[in-house]
Amino acid sequence: MDLLYDVTRRLATFHELDEVVRYATRRVRELFNAEGCALILLDRERGDLYFPVASQKDSGTMSEQRLAEIRFPADQGIAGWVMQHDEAAVVEDTASDPRFYSGVDRETAVRTQALLCAPLRSGEANIGVIEVINPAGEFLNRESLQFLETIGNEIAVAYEKASLYDQLRGEVVNLRKIGRIAGLCMAASGAVLAALVIAAHRARVLPWADLPSRRGLLVGLLLIGGGALLYALVRDRNPTARA
């Protein structure tokens, strides 16, 4: 319960999400005294599963970077079954389970004998699973699976919030770009209009003292000022922020 509260509290902010998820997978692995705990996400464009975050008891077995390069079909393995059926699974003996996909084991130095696997449920659909590899025998039960489902749901909600936040930030960036362009165009139009008024005034050899009373000049100056103000309001005040 302490771990669940801690992870939930950290995920609620979804700042530095990858770091928090790494912490969560490490603590879950330690809690279940397992050889590994991994987050497996669905790449919808490619239709396969991959490992963005993983924690291993033996860090020398395989680097996280190397594991992140491994992909397998989204309809294969216990992970694929859990995603498709939206149902957590506990497997006490993978060798006797026809759903088990041994392709990942062939590319790693880990031999999966037992596992716990729970879906990552977001608002629309499952985005992946959280999987515990070779937990201690006393944790191969429904209670452990329910706990893992709760952790998985919290992680999925955090990913969904982060995705919405990135989408909103992208829309704000686009609006700022449009605003800057509109401000520049407005200011440029005002400058052209003011220049034409001055040129016409000069061509007619009218007194310079009469120039400020020309309506076109006033409109041009207002356009220049309005465009400059719009550009200043929508400019990016944090140039180092990730677009």
C-alpha positions in Angstrom: 0.0 0.0 0.0 2.9 2.4 0.7 4.3 1.7 -2.7 0.9 2.2 -4.4 0.5 5.5 -2.6 4.0 6.6 -3.5 3.7 5.7 -7.2 0.2 7.2 -7.5 1.4 10.5 -5.9 4.3 10.7 -8.3 2.4 9.8 -11.4 -0.3 12.4 -10.6 2.0 15.2 -11.7 3.2 13.3 -14.8 6.3 15.5 -14.8 9.4 13.5 -15.8 7.1 10.6 -16.6 9.9 8.3 -17.8 11.8 8.7 -14.6 8.7 8.0 -12.5 7.8 4.9 -14.5 11.4 3.6 -14.1 11.0 4.1 -10.4 7.7 2.2 -10.4 9.0 -0.8 -12.4 12.0 -1.0 -10.1 10.0 -0.9 -7.0 7.4 -3.4 -8.3 10.3 -5.8 -9.2 11.7 -5.4 -5.7 8.3 -5.9 -4.1 7.7 -9.2 -5.9 11.3 -10.3 -5.6 11.3 -10.8 -9.4 14.1 -11.0 -12.0 12.5 -8.2 -14.0 9.6 -5.8 -14.5 8.9 -4.2 -17.8 6.6 -1.8 -19.4 5.5 -3.0 -22.8 3.8 -0.4 -25.0 1.9 -0.7 -28.3 3.2 1.0 -31.4 0.0 1.5 -33.2 1.6 2.6 -36.5 3.8 -0.5 -36.7 1.4 -2.9 -35.0 4.0 -4.3 -32.6 5.0 -4.1 -29.0 8.3 -2.7 -27.6 10.0 -2.2 -24.2 10.4 1.6 -23.4 11.1 1.0 -19.7 12.5 -2.1 -17.9 14.1 -3.0 -14.5 16.2 -6.1 -14.2 17.6 -7.7 -11.0 20.8 -8.5 -12.8 21.7 -5.2 -14.6 24.4 -7.0 -16.6 22.0 -9.4 -18.3 21.0 -6.9 -20.9 21.0 -3.1 -21.1 17.8 -1.2 -21.2 18.8 0.4 -24.4 19.3 -3.0 -26.1 16.0 -4.2 -24.7 14.3 -1.1 -26.1 15.3 -2.3 -29.6 13.5 -5.6 -29.3 10.0 -5.7 -30.8 7.5 -8.4 -31.4 4.0 -8.7 -33.0 1.2 -7.2 -30.9 -0.9 -10.4 -31.2 1.8 -12.6 -29.8 2.7 -13.8 -26.3 1.0 -13.3 -23.0 1.4 -9.6 -23.5 -0.6 -9.7 -26.7 -3.3 -11.9 -25.2 -3.7 -9.6 -22.2 -4.0 -6.6 -24.5 -6.5 -8.2 -26.8 -8.7 -9.7 -24.0 -8.3 -6.7 -21.6 -7.6 -9.2 -18.8 -4.7 -9.7 -16.5 -2.9 -13.0 -16.4 -0.8 -15.0 -14.0 1.3 -17.8 -15.6 3.0 -20.2 -13.2 4.8 -22.2 -15.9 5.3 -20.5 -19.3 6.6 -23.8 -20.9 3.1 -25.3 -20.6 1.2 -22.2 -21.7 0.5 -22.1 -25.5 0.1 -18.3 -25.3 3.8 -17.8 -24.4 6.0 -16.2 -27.0 9.6 -17.3 -26.7 11.1 -14.9 -29.3 12.0 -12.3 -26.7 13.8 -14.9 -24.5 15.8 -16.0 -27.6 17.2 -12.4 -27.9 17.9 -11.9 -24.2 19.8 -13.8 -21.5 16.6 -14.1 -19.4 14.7 -17.3 -19.3 11.0 -16.6 -18.5 9.6 -19.3 -16.3 6.7 -17.5 -14.7 5.1 -14.1 -15.0 2.4 -11.6 -14.0 0.9 -9.4 -16.7 -1.7 -6.7 -16.5 -3.1 -4.3 -19.1 -2.4 -0.5 -19.2 -5.9 0.8 -19.6 -6.3 4.3 -21.0 -9.6 6.1 -21.8 -9.9 4.8 -25.3 -8.0 1.5 -25.4 -5.2 -0.4 -23.8 -1.8 1.2 -24.6 0.2 -1.8 -23.5 0.9 -4.0 -20.5 3.1 -4.1 -17.4 4.8 -7.4 -16.9 6.7 -9.0 -13.9 9.2 -11.7 -14.9 9.9 -14.6 -12.7 8.4 -13.3 -9.4 8.9 -15.2 -6.2 6.4 -18.1 -6.0 4.4 -16.6 -3.1 3.4 -13.7 -5.4 1.9 -15.9 -8.2 -1.7 -15.3 -7.1 -4.7 -13.1 -7.8 -4.0 -10.6 -5.1 -0.6 -9.8 -6.6 -2.3 -9.5 -10.0 -4.9 -7.1 -8.7 -2.2 -4.9 -7.3 -0.3 -5.0 -10.6 -3.5 -4.0 -12.4 -3.9 -1.0 -10.1 -0.4 0.1 -10.8 -0.9 -0.4 -14.5 -4.0 1.7 -14.5 -2.2 4.6 -12.8 0.6 4.4 -15.3 -1.8 4.3 -18.2 -3.7 7.4 -16.9 -0.4 9.2 -16.5 0.6 8.4 -20.1 -2.8 9.6 -21.3 -2.5 12.9 -19.4 1.1 13.4 -20.8 -0.2 12.7 -24.3 -3.0 15.2 -24.0 -0.6 17.7 -22.5 1.8 17.3 -25.4 -1.1 17.7 -27.9 -2.3 20.8 -26.1 1.2 22.3 -26.1 1.6 21.6 -29.8 -1.7 23.4 -30.5 -0.5 26.3 -28.4 2.8 26.4 -30.3 0.9 26.4 -33.7 -1.4 29.2 -32.5 1.6 31.2 -31.5 3.2 30.7 -34.9 -0.1 31.8 -36.6 -0.2 34.9 -34.3 3.3 35.9 -35.0 2.7 35.6 -38.8 -0.5 37.6 -38.4 1.3 40.3 -36.4 4.1 40.6 -38.9 1.6 40.8 -41.8 -0.5 43.4 -40.0 2.6 45.5 -39.2 3.9 45.2 -42.8 0.5 46.2 -44.2 0.5 49.2 -42.0 4.0 50.2 -43.0 3.1 49.9 -46.7 -0.1 52.0 -46.2 1.8 54.7 -44.3 4.5 54.8 -46.9 1.9 55.2 -49.7 0.1 58.0 -47.8 3.4 59.8 -47.3 4.4 59.3 -50.9 1.0 60.6 -52.1 1.2 63.6 -49.8 4.7 64.4 -51.0 3.7 64.0 -54.6 1.0 66.6 -54.2 3.5 69.0 -52.5 1.2 69.4 -49.5 2.5 71.0 -46.3 4.1 68.5 -44.0 2.1 69.9 -41.1 -1.1 68.5 -42.8 0.3 64.9 -42.9 -0.7 63.8 -39.4 -4.3 64.6 -40.2 -4.4 62.1 -43.1 -6.7 59.2 -42.2 -4.6 56.7 -44.1 -1.5 57.5 -42.2 -3.4 57.0 -38.9 -4.7 53.7 -40.1 -1.2 52.6 -41.1 0.3 53.5 -37.8 -2.5 51.7 -35.9 -1.8 48.6 -38.0 1.9 48.8 -37.3 1.2 49.2 -33.5 -1.4 46.4 -33.5 0.8 44.0 -35.4 3.8 44.7 -33.1 1.6 44.2 -30.0 0.1 40.9 -31.4 3.6 39.6 -32.2 4.8 40.5 -28.7 1.8 38.8 -27.0 2.2 35.5 -28.8 5.9 35.2 -28.9 7.5 32.2 -27.1 8.6 33.4 -23.7 10.4 30.2 -23.0 12.7 29.5 -26.0 14.3 26.5 -24.3 10.9 24.7 -23.8 10.4 21.6 -25.9 8.1 22.3 -28.8 
